[in-house]
Amino acid sequence: MERLKKMGLRRSFFVVSVLCMAAALLLTYGIYQFCAKLYDRYPHYGIAITPDGVVTALEDPTPEQERIMKCINRIQLLAVLIIPVSGLGLAGILFYHLKLKLPIAILKESTERLRMHQLDFTIPEVSADELGQVCAAFETMRAELLHTNQELWRQAEERRRLNAAFAHDLRNPVTVLKGTVKMLRQGSGGAQALERLETYTLRIEQYVEAMSSIQRLEQMPVCRKAVDLSVLYKDLQETAKVFAPALVVSVTVSEEAAVEVDHGLFLTVAENLIGNAARFAQCRLEIVLEAVWEKDERRLLLTVQDDGAGYPAALLKDGPKPFGKKHEDPAHFGMGLYSSQLICTKHGGALFLENKADGGAVAKAIFS
């Protein structure tokens, strides 16, 4: 039976049909022979001629025996007509119960649950035939829908937190602007008030630009191409010269190899991490680039270490937040780590932050 379940639909239907028809024909033959032997027990009309040439008249059957013999003939005829047809019907019933009933029930139930947007279930692998492949395709579709819904939910939740952070951080500049306008209406403040207006207007403009940059990153597609680590190594050296000209910078690469990565997104993350580390480092910056194997997949790992004070405990606990900043700085809104985390996630990787035991911060960006 297990062997039959592993067959394809056409082959299994052929095997079931042949077996049922063979059983039906054997049963028909057995009934026909049994009826023939039973029929021969009764007297027949006519004469019997012996080998010696003697002609003997046979005994005539009684009316009761004639009725029994007619019934035997009818049974033989019905057996020849009905049993083979019943064999075909039995083949169809067996084929349905063995090959069709369970997959169809699973597909109907899965379709209904998908229609009701219930994705927290799994579709079992019922067989290796065509319907089993359809069930496997449904499971792949369900998993993809679940992943898409989770990603949409994550993006919506991230957008909600981003908007909340934006609204929260925008309150202070707006409050200052309102107070400055009130002072100007009262005829006080003078040039200092105008300078404050200009400063906080610029700050609001920077907030809006930061929001726009995050939205552009969320919509930006990932275009992976084969890039040599030597090329990325040179890019990291140039980036370190720009962002950390006064620091002792060490850039190392693990091996000469090529990886599949979006070059532009990688450089964006590298610039954010190196720039962030350079602002808090005391005198030294270490950058390590390596290709690692994880779950039979080659990934690119970028590690940036500094010898500064390290990340705040809240940042390590909750992760990068939009408009989250360690110090009040009108030029930076803490978007570098947040956008780097967003890019790594879009690239199939992640961003990990930790503090070294001997002091300093470590940022690890993984690209898949």
Secondary structure, DSSP 8 states (H G I E B T S, - for coil): -HHHHTS-HHHHHHHHHHHHHHHHHHHHHHHHHHHHHHHHTS--SSEEE-TT--EEE-----HHHHHHHHHHHHHHHHHHHHHHHHHHHHHHHHHIIIIIHHHHHHHHHHHHHHHTT--S-------SSHHHHHHHHHHHHHHHHHHHHHHHHHHHHHHHHHHHHHHHHHHHHHHHHHHHHHHHHTT--HHHHHHHHHHHHHHHHHHHHHHHHHHHHHH-----EEEEHHHHHHHHHHHHHHH-TTSEEEEEES-S-EEEE-HHHHHHHHHHHHHHHHHH-SSEEEEEEEEEE-SS-EEEEEEEEE-SS---HHHHHH---TT--SS--TT--SHHHHHHHHHHHHTT-EEEEEE-TTS-EEEEEEE-
